[in-house]
Amino acid sequence: MAVKKSDLEGLPVLDIRQVSPAQLLRLSELFDEMAVAEFERLPRMAGCQARSSLDAGVSRILGLPDLGTLRTLLASEPVVSNRRV
């Protein structure tokens, strides 16, 4: 898959300098909790309970909206799903 550098520059990315120490601690705790979780392969990410839990935790900690719809859309992408359009 080819992506132009100009496209990458426009993507929103977490500025870790803006994450508070309390948020960093909570993210670290979430990482420790999820370290033993079993993640489905990417084509099955839409129904993966571990990915759902990770997304929910990150959303809660960083004050982001629910990522479930985004995860479902990403799982349906041909490159991820291995399905033709």
C-alpha positions as CSV (number, residue, x, y, z in Angstrom):
1,M,0.0,0.0,0.0
2,A,1.4,3.4,-1.0
3,V,0.7,6.5,1.0
4,K,2.0,9.9,0.1
5,K,4.0,11.8,2.7
6,S,1.6,14.8,2.3
7,D,-1.3,12.5,3.3
8,L,0.6,11.3,6.4
9,E,1.3,14.8,7.4
10,G,-2.4,15.6,7.6
11,L,-3.3,12.6,9.9
12,P,-4.1,13.4,13.5
13,V,-1.5,12.0,15.9
14,L,-1.4,12.0,19.7
15,D,1.0,14.7,21.0
16,I,2.5,12.8,23.9
17,R,3.7,16.1,25.4
18,Q,0.1,17.0,26.0
19,V,-0.7,13.9,28.0
20,S,-0.8,14.5,31.7
21,P,1.2,12.4,34.2
22,A,-2.0,11.0,35.5
23,Q,-3.1,10.0,32.0
24,L,0.3,8.4,31.4
25,L,0.0,6.4,34.6
26,R,-3.5,5.2,33.6
27,L,-2.3,4.3,30.1
28,S,0.6,2.3,31.6
29,E,-1.9,0.5,33.9
30,L,-4.1,-0.3,30.9
31,F,-1.1,-1.7,29.0
32,D,-0.3,-3.9,32.0
33,E,-4.0,-5.1,32.1
34,M,-4.0,-5.8,28.3
35,A,-0.6,-7.5,28.2
36,V,-2.2,-10.9,28.7
37,A,-5.2,-10.4,26.4
38,E,-5.7,-12.5,23.3
39,F,-6.2,-10.3,20.2
40,E,-8.0,-11.6,17.1
41,R,-6.3,-11.2,13.7
42,L,-6.8,-7.8,12.1
43,P,-9.6,-9.0,9.7
44,R,-11.6,-10.0,12.8
45,M,-10.9,-6.8,14.7
46,A,-14.5,-5.6,14.6
47,G,-15.7,-8.3,16.9
48,C,-12.5,-8.7,19.0
49,Q,-13.3,-8.2,22.7
50,A,-9.7,-7.4,23.6
51,R,-9.5,-4.6,20.9
52,S,-12.8,-3.3,22.1
53,S,-11.5,-3.1,25.7
54,L,-8.3,-1.5,24.7
55,D,-10.1,1.1,22.6
56,A,-12.6,1.8,25.3
57,G,-9.8,2.3,27.9
58,V,-7.7,4.6,25.6
59,S,-10.9,6.6,24.8
60,R,-11.8,6.9,28.5
61,I,-8.3,8.0,29.5
62,L,-7.7,10.5,26.7
63,G,-11.3,11.8,26.6
64,L,-11.9,10.5,23.0
65,P,-15.2,9.5,21.5
66,D,-16.1,5.8,21.1
67,L,-13.8,4.1,18.7
68,G,-16.1,1.1,17.9
69,T,-17.4,2.5,14.6
70,L,-13.9,3.4,13.5
71,R,-12.7,-0.1,14.3
72,T,-15.6,-1.6,12.4
73,L,-14.9,0.6,9.3
74,L,-11.2,-0.2,9.5
75,A,-11.9,-3.9,9.7
76,S,-14.0,-3.7,6.5
77,E,-11.2,-2.1,4.4
78,P,-10.1,-4.4,1.6
79,V,-6.4,-4.3,2.7
80,V,-7.4,-5.4,6.3
81,S,-10.2,-7.7,5.5
82,N,-8.6,-9.5,2.6
83,R,-11.9,-9.1,0.7
84,R,-12.4,-7.6,-2.7
85,V,-14.4,-4.4,-3.2
